[in-house]
């Protein structure tokens, strides 16, 4: 697995890599993130969507976001804010033991542009049009600095229907206001990936 190869590169730098468990319900985090996203989209584009002529030009997913945002209540927003605070606190507590948290940057390989969006990842059905990129929400929703670094490319035998040469990466997430430390770790990691540039210029 390419993600594990990225972890081994970190170990080659002297990092100690250990699994970490976050004591939060990620389903609740996802639901809270959706509330915040619906609210933000409705706030920024709701007025545009109020014009029927312009609303017709919007893709269905955007109209869905706006409709969901308009239906939110103060209770919905308050509940989501509590979950976000709990999630932020849990993430920050990880950094009492770890210098960085490392996650994959994607749940699926890059897909053909003719595909509207992946409705399945492995055997799991995607219940919204952005669920396939769920792993990218955590750093932002917790308000933490992050950088994405490459881990490699798919091989010819990676998975059925996946062509060789597709890129994959991982996220390096740091504690609050540790942007410089995250960039320093990413820079050190990038010194280990010269082999990835061969044949992929």
C-alpha positions as CSV (number, residue, x, y, z in Angstrom):
1,X,0.0,0.0,0.0
2,X,1.4,3.4,-1.0
3,X,0.4,5.1,2.2
4,X,2.5,2.6,4.2
5,X,5.4,3.3,1.9
6,X,5.0,7.0,2.8
7,X,5.1,6.1,6.5
8,X,8.3,4.1,5.9
9,X,9.9,7.2,4.3
10,X,9.1,9.2,7.4
11,X,10.7,6.4,9.5
12,X,13.8,6.8,7.3
13,X,14.0,10.4,8.5
14,X,14.1,9.2,12.1
15,X,10.4,9.6,12.8
16,X,8.7,7.1,15.1
17,X,5.4,6.1,13.5
18,X,2.6,4.8,15.7
19,X,-1.1,4.3,15.2
20,X,-3.3,6.8,16.9
21,X,-7.0,6.5,17.9
22,X,-9.3,9.5,18.0
23,X,-12.0,9.2,20.7
24,X,-14.7,10.8,18.7
25,X,-17.5,9.6,16.5
26,X,-16.4,10.5,12.9
27,X,-20.0,10.1,11.7
28,X,-21.0,13.0,14.0
29,X,-18.0,15.0,12.7
30,X,-19.1,14.4,9.1
31,X,-22.7,15.5,9.9
32,X,-21.4,18.6,11.6
33,X,-19.1,19.4,8.7
34,X,-22.1,19.1,6.3
35,X,-24.1,21.5,8.4
36,X,-21.3,24.1,8.3
37,X,-20.8,23.6,4.6
38,X,-24.5,23.9,3.8
39,X,-24.6,27.1,5.9
40,X,-21.6,28.5,4.1
41,X,-22.8,27.7,0.6
42,X,-26.3,29.0,1.2
43,X,-24.8,32.2,2.7
44,X,-22.5,32.9,-0.2
45,X,-24.7,31.7,-3.1
46,X,-28.2,31.8,-1.8
47,X,-28.9,35.2,-3.3
48,X,-27.7,34.1,-6.7
49,X,-29.9,31.0,-6.5
50,X,-32.9,33.2,-5.7
51,X,-32.8,34.3,-9.4
52,X,-34.6,31.4,-11.3
53,X,-32.6,32.1,-14.5
54,X,-29.3,31.9,-12.7
55,X,-30.4,29.0,-10.5
56,X,-31.1,26.9,-13.7
57,X,-27.4,27.3,-14.5
58,X,-26.3,25.7,-11.2
59,X,-25.5,22.1,-11.0
60,X,-27.9,20.0,-8.9
61,X,-25.4,19.4,-6.1
62,X,-25.0,23.1,-5.6
63,X,-28.8,23.7,-5.5
64,X,-29.0,20.8,-3.0
65,X,-26.4,22.5,-0.8
66,X,-28.3,25.8,-0.9
67,X,-31.6,24.2,-0.1
68,X,-30.1,22.3,2.8
69,X,-28.5,25.5,4.1
70,X,-31.7,27.5,3.9
71,X,-33.5,24.8,6.0
72,X,-31.0,24.9,8.9
73,X,-32.1,26.1,12.3
74,X,-30.2,27.8,15.1
75,X,-30.4,24.4,16.9
76,X,-28.7,22.7,14.0
77,X,-25.9,25.2,13.9
78,X,-25.4,25.1,17.7
79,X,-25.2,21.3,17.7
80,X,-22.7,21.3,14.8
81,X,-20.6,23.9,16.7
82,X,-20.5,21.7,19.8
83,X,-19.3,18.7,17.7
84,X,-16.7,20.8,16.0
85,X,-15.4,22.0,19.4
86,X,-15.3,18.4,20.7
87,X,-13.4,17.3,17.5
88,X,-10.9,20.2,17.7
89,X,-10.2,19.4,21.4
90,X,-9.7,15.7,20.6
91,X,-7.4,16.5,17.7
92,X,-5.3,19.0,19.8
93,X,-5.0,16.4,22.6
94,X,-3.3,14.1,20.2
95,X,-0.4,16.5,19.9
96,X,0.4,16.1,23.6
97,X,1.9,12.8,22.4
98,X,2.5,13.2,18.7
99,X,4.3,15.8,16.7
100,X,2.1,15.2,13.6
101,X,-0.9,13.2,12.4
102,X,-0.6,11.5,9.1
103,X,-3.6,10.6,6.9
104,X,-4.2,9.6,3.3
105,X,-5.2,12.5,1.1
106,X,-7.8,10.6,-0.8
107,X,-10.1,7.6,-0.5
108,X,-10.1,6.8,-4.2
109,X,-7.7,7.2,-7.2
110,X,-8.1,10.1,-9.6
111,X,-11.1,9.2,-11.8
112,X,-12.0,9.9,-15.4
113,X,-13.4,13.3,-16.1
114,X,-16.5,11.8,-17.7
115,X,-17.5,10.4,-14.2
116,X,-19.7,13.0,-12.5
117,X,-18.4,11.8,-9.1
118,X,-17.6,8.4,-7.5
119,X,-20.8,7.0,-6.0
120,X,-18.9,4.0,-4.5
121,X,-15.5,3.6,-3.0
122,X,-14.7,-0.1,-2.7
123,X,-17.9,-1.6,-1.3
124,X,-19.1,1.6,0.4
125,X,-21.8,3.7,-1.2
126,X,-21.2,7.5,-1.2
127,X,-24.3,9.2,0.3
128,X,-23.3,12.7,-0.9
129,X,-21.3,14.0,-3.8
130,X,-18.4,14.9,-1.6
131,X,-18.3,11.9,0.7
132,X,-15.5,10.4,-1.5
133,X,-13.1,13.1,-0.3
134,X,-14.2,12.9,3.4
135,X,-10.6,12.3,4.6
136,X,-9.7,15.9,3.5
137,X,-12.1,17.6,5.9
138,X,-10.4,16.8,9.2
139,X,-7.5,19.3,9.2
140,X,-9.7,22.1,8.0
141,X,-12.6,21.4,10.3
142,X,-10.3,21.2,13.3
143,X,-8.5,24.4,12.2
144,X,-5.1,22.8,11.9
145,X,-2.3,23.3,9.5
146,X,-1.6,20.6,6.9
147,X,0.4,19.8,3.9
148,X,0.0,17.1,1.2
149,X,3.0,15.2,0.0
150,X,3.2,12.4,-2.6
151,X,3.5,8.8,-1.8
152,X,3.7,7.3,-5.3
153,X,1.7,6.1,-8.2
154,X,-0.7,3.2,-9.0
155,X,0.8,0.1,-10.6
156,X,-0.8,-1.9,-13.4
157,X,-2.1,-4.5,-10.9
158,X,-3.2,-2.0,-8.2
159,X,-7.0,-2.6,-8.7
160,X,-9.4,-3.6,-11.5
161,X,-10.0,-0.6,-13.7
162,X,-7.3,1.5,-12.2
163,X,-4.6,2.4,-14.8
164,X,-1.0,2.6,-13.9
165,X,0.6,6.0,-13.1
166,X,-2.2,7.7,-11.1
167,X,-0.8,9.8,-8.2
168,X,-1.6,9.3,-4.5
169,X,-0.6,11.4,-1.5
170,X,-0.8,11.7,2.3
171,X,-1.5,14.6,4.6
172,X,0.8,15.8,7.3
173,X,-1.2,17.6,10.0
174,X,0.2,19.6,12.8
175,X,-1.0,21.3,16.0
176,X,-2.5,24.8,16.0
177,X,-0.2,27.5,14.7
178,X,2.6,25.0,13.9
179,X,2.5,25.8,10.2
180,X,6.3,26.2,10.0
181,X,6.8,22.8,11.6
182,X,4.5,21.2,9.1
183,X,6.3,22.8,6.2
184,X,9.6,21.7,7.7
185,X,8.4,18.1,8.0
186,X,7.1,18.2,4.4
187,X,10.4,19.6,3.2
188,X,12.3,16.8,4.9
189,X,10.0,14.2,3.5
190,X,10.3,15.6,0.0
191,X,14.1,14.9,0.2
192,X,13.2,11.2,0.3
193,X,11.1,11.1,-2.9
194,X,13.5,11.6,-5.7
195,X,12.7,8.1,-7.0
196,X,9.0,9.2,-7.6
197,X,10.0,11.7,-10.2
198,X,11.6,9.1,-12.4
199,X,9.3,8.3,-15.3
200,X,6.6,10.7,-14.2
201,X,7.9,14.1,-15.4
